[in-house]
Amino acid sequence: MLTDVWDRVTATQPGLDWPWALAMAALALVIAWTPAGYRLVRHLATLAHEAGHAIVAVSVGRRLSGIRLHSDTSGVTLSRGRPRGPGMVLTLAAGYPAPAVVGLAGAWLTGAGYAAGWLWSLVVLCALMLLVVRNLYGLWVVLATGVAVTALSWTAPPLVLSAVAHVVAWSLLLSAPRAVVELQRQRRGLRRRGRSRAAPGLDRDADQLARLTGVPAVLWIVLFWLVCIGCLVTGGRLLWPWPVS
């Protein structure tokens, strides 16, 4: 059984011709930038966002308390450690770039022919998230995502795997900058209503980073934007079937 799984994970799949690659990119654009589609992919993006916080928190020596995913597609990651310092800054800064970085990793694997390996890496991410999710809705999201990806990667033919891998990678790459746009809109809306960004439940990563570092929140948003756009451009080049000279 384990040998069979490993063979599926490491097997290569054929790349897509440019019409199909373009169609998958267009489909991902519709998913990531329309209200109904974005709500669907936002659950995966939020999962990657919170996983980014969690992985960096553990990497810098903080103690992970748990992750909660909510039905409005928001999430929160709680960790214990020094309330200030480089570790806390890195932990907070990891969230918004994380979906773009995960999408870039998926683009690299898919472009190299490992579409199944990319999808199975999402299964592993979901399995790890099950260990730290602390609410029922979050457990349902992680389980549903993991089961769906496992079933698809186990049963779909190679060309379908490649197509789905393209769509998932593109969806993460395209939804990451949209999340930064939403962050800007939310902050503008709070300012227009005269509400404090530090109010409970309204504190955003950029505002927390501004308080910790003294660097204005807008510059953190610019950094998030640059990372997301850089990953999108690089991932797009990896996914596009460039002709072999």
Phi and psi in degrees as a GROMACS rama.xvg file:
@    title "Ramachandran Plot"
@    xaxis  label "Phi"
@    yaxis  label "Psi"
@TYPE xy
-63.7893  -36.5382  LEU-2
-64.7632  -41.2453  THR-3
-62.4021  -43.803  ASP-4
-62.3079  -46.3738  VAL-5
-62.1261  -40.0093  TRP-6
-61.6492  -38.6785  ASP-7
-69.5092  -39.297  ARG-8
-65.794  -40.8015  VAL-9
-93.0356  -4.2976  THR-10
-67.7165  149.626  ALA-11
-98.7975  149.668  THR-12
-119.651  151.198  GLN-13
-67.8514  146.788  PRO-14
-73.0755  168.016  GLY-15
-93.8101  141.172  LEU-16
-66.1304  160.708  ASP-17
-60.3601  -35.124  TRP-18
-62.3173  -40.5362  PRO-19
-71.4724  -39.0187  TRP-20
-61.7032  -41.1345  ALA-21
-65.7605  -40.3594  LEU-22
-64.4614  -40.5998  ALA-23
-66.7783  -37.7594  MET-24
-65.1673  -41.46  ALA-25
-65.5353  -40.0707  ALA-26
-62.6075  -43.0179  LEU-27
-64.3628  -35.8493  ALA-28
-63.4309  -41.6487  LEU-29
-63.506  -42.8414  VAL-30
-64.1395  -44.7367  ILE-31
-79.8573  -21.8543  ALA-32
-123.445  18.5543  TRP-33
-115.81  150.366  THR-34
-55.5679  -49.4924  PRO-35
-67.6301  -44.6446  ALA-36
-65.5546  -40.8464  GLY-37
-65.3397  -36.7102  TYR-38
-61.4217  -34.2775  ARG-39
-70.5139  -51.0913  LEU-40
-73.787  -20.1011  VAL-41
-63.3615  -30.4316  ARG-42
-61.8188  -43.7243  HIS-43
-66.9803  -40.7493  LEU-44
-63.855  -40.9052  ALA-45
-65.4305  -39.7425  THR-46
-58.3008  -44.6842  LEU-47
-66.8224  -39.5506  ALA-48
-57.5457  -51.5707  HIS-49
-69.9326  -33.2494  GLU-50
-63.6443  -36.2761  ALA-51
-61.314  -47.4458  GLY-52
-55.974  -47.3614  HIS-53
-66.0578  -45.3355  ALA-54
-63.7709  -43.7791  ILE-55
-68.5591  -39.3543  VAL-56
-57.6042  -47.3828  ALA-57
-66.2704  -37.9797  VAL-58
-64.1109  -32.4941  SER-59
-94.186  7.73297  VAL-60
93.6827  10.1811  GLY-61
-82.2709  158.054  ARG-62
-97.3791  120.994  ARG-63
-78.0397  122.807  LEU-64
-90.0974  -31.8261  SER-65
154.908  169.883  GLY-66
-127.986  139.712  ILE-67
-124.839  131.445  ARG-68
-114.167  134.4  LEU-69
-113.057  160.78  HIS-70
-67.4108  -20.4634  SER-71
-84.2423  12.6139  ASP-72
73.5703  8.83246  THR-73
-87.1548  173.316  SER-74
-159.813  168.776  GLY-75
-148.7  139.471  VAL-76
-117.696  127.395  THR-77
-111.165  131.997  LEU-78
-140.256  157.838  SER-79
-116.186  142.703  ARG-80
160.195  -163.827  GLY-81
-60.9829  132.735  ARG-82
-74.2072  -11.275  PRO-83
-134.391  174.54  ARG-84
105.516  173.078  GLY-85
-58.1862  -37.1495  PRO-86
-61.8848  -44.5911  GLY-87
-67.2801  -38.5243  MET-88
-63.2132  -46.6602  VAL-89
-62.979  -39.091  LEU-90
-62.0258  -46.6621  THR-91
-67.4953  -37.6667  LEU-92
-73.1429  -14.9267  ALA-93
-77.8063  -18.9864  ALA-94
-65.8403  -60.3226  GLY-95
-65.7316  -36.5129  TYR-96
-72.8495  -17.5882  PRO-97
-59.0856  -47.3024  ALA-98
-59.4764  -36.4549  PRO-99
-66.9333  -40.7993  ALA-100
-67.2872  -41.416  VAL-101
-63.2419  -43.0699  VAL-102
-61.5733  -38.6072  GLY-103
-64.8837  -41.4614  LEU-104
-61.3298  -40.4441  ALA-105
-64.9934  -38.8702  GLY-106
-64.0669  -40.1786  ALA-107
-64.2401  -46.4338  TRP-108
-65.1261  -44.7187  LEU-109
-65.6064  -42.7397  THR-110
-63.6884  -28.5502  GLY-111
-83.911  -0.731533  ALA-112
98.0586  4.33055  GLY-113
-104.407  59.0702  TYR-114
-61.9478  -43.5595  ALA-115
-64.3161  -39.6113  ALA-116
-61.3175  -37.4666  GLY-117
-64.1494  -46.4322  TRP-118
-66.6395  -38.5844  LEU-119
-69.4059  -28.2136  TRP-120
-65.1239  -31.8924  SER-121
-67.9896  -35.7218  LEU-122
-61.9528  -43.4981  VAL-123
-63.0869  -41.8281  VAL-124
-59.8702  -43.9175  LEU-125
-63.6702  -39.6661  CYS-126
-62.8438  -40.9275  ALA-127
-67.5956  -37.8895  LEU-128
-64.5611  -31.1928  MET-129
-58.8738  -27.3479  LEU-130
-74.8727  -19.5771  LEU-131
-123.15  -6.78534  VAL-132
-71.9548  137.076  VAL-133
-119.825  13.5588  ARG-134
-138.341  157.62  ASN-135
-65.2285  -41.1107  LEU-136
-64.0159  -40.3068  TYR-137
-61.689  -41.075  GLY-138
-61.4592  -40.5774  LEU-139
-64.3048  -44.1528  TRP-140
-60.7307  -47.7592  VAL-141
-65.2204  -44.0785  VAL-142
-64.2464  -45.0451  LEU-143
-62.2076  -42.6405  ALA-144
-64.3009  -47.0202  THR-145
-63.1981  -43.5343  GLY-146
-66.3579  -42.6402  VAL-147
-62.8967  -45.3558  ALA-148
-67.8046  -39.0796  VAL-149
-62.6093  -47.0034  THR-150
-61.6126  -42.1842  ALA-151
-65.844  -48.52  LEU-152
-68.6017  -19.9231  SER-153
-86.8797  -29.9325  TRP-154
-111.575  -23.2687  THR-155
-75.6148  146.248  ALA-156
-69.1591  163.54  PRO-157
-55.384  -43.5629  PRO-158
-66.2489  -36.2739  LEU-159
-66.5735  -41.0533  VAL-160
-58.0361  -44.171  LEU-161
-62.2415  -43.5023  SER-162
-63.5602  -45.7955  ALA-163
-65.0289  -40.7829  VAL-164
-59.7303  -40.9546  ALA-165
-59.8692  -48.2672  HIS-166
-62.813  -43.4266  VAL-167
-66.0869  -44.6902  VAL-168
-63.5432  -46.8395  ALA-169
-61.4122  -39.6097  TRP-170
-62.1697  -42.3304  SER-171
-67.6917  -42.6348  LEU-172
-63.022  -36.8853  LEU-173
-83.3407  -30.8851  LEU-174
-77.9375  -24.2174  SER-175
-60.4921  -50.9581  ALA-176
-66.0696  -29.7485  PRO-177
-64.6321  -36.695  ARG-178
-62.5779  -36.0138  ALA-179
-68.1174  -38.9134  VAL-180
-60.3697  -43.5874  VAL-181
-62.0613  -38.7527  GLU-182
-59.1685  -44.2555  LEU-183
-62.4779  -43.8394  GLN-184
-63.3371  -42.8561  ARG-185
-62.4127  -42.0597  GLN-186
-66.9033  -39.8613  ARG-187
-64.2596  -41.2426  ARG-188
-62.6484  -39.9786  GLY-189
-65.6557  -38.8474  LEU-190
-66.3906  -40.0165  ARG-191
-64.6467  -34.2558  ARG-192
-84.5509  -2.27655  ARG-193
71.4269  25.1312  GLY-194
-99.1557  144.814  ARG-195
-71.5709  135.457  SER-196
-71.2191  -13.8421  ARG-197
-92.2375  3.74791  ALA-198
-63.1408  149.89  ALA-199
-55.7109  132.765  PRO-200
82.6291  -7.87946  GLY-201
-114.359  0.817578  LEU-202
-77.7033  121.332  ASP-203
-98.1032  160.456  ARG-204
-54.9521  -43.4393  ASP-205
-63.6589  -38.174  ALA-206
-70.8905  -38.3957  ASP-207
-63.845  -40.841  GLN-208
-64.4855  -37.6324  LEU-209
-62.1695  -42.2773  ALA-210
-67.7955  -35.8303  ARG-211
-74.4268  -34.5156  LEU-212
-110.109  -19.0731  THR-213
81.5827  -4.15162  GLY-214
-82.3209  127.963  VAL-215
-54.5493  145.964  PRO-216
-58.3579  -34.3234  ALA-217
-62.835  -32.8663  VAL-218
-72.005  -33.4399  LEU-219
-65.9893  -39.2247  TRP-220
-64.1038  -40.0027  ILE-221
-60.8004  -41.8443  VAL-222
-62.4515  -45.5623  LEU-223
-56.5399  -45.2227  PHE-224
-61.8321  -44.8728  TRP-225
-63.7322  -42.0911  LEU-226
-63.9043  -44.4812  VAL-227
-64.5722  -43.2466  CYS-228
-68.7575  -39.1149  ILE-229
-61.0107  -42.8517  GLY-230
-65.9156  -37.9629  CYS-231
-63.1421  -45.9164  LEU-232
-66.0859  -45.9023  VAL-233
-65.6323  -43.3504  THR-234
-63.8493  -38.2803  GLY-235
-61.4632  -39.9221  GLY-236
-66.1679  -35.2152  ARG-237
-71.3806  -32.8956  LEU-238
-83.3993  -23.3057  LEU-239
-75.9641  133.761  TRP-240
-77.7406  80.548  PRO-241
-65.2896  139.136  TRP-242
-65.7751  141.617  PRO-243
-84.8647  123.303  VAL-244
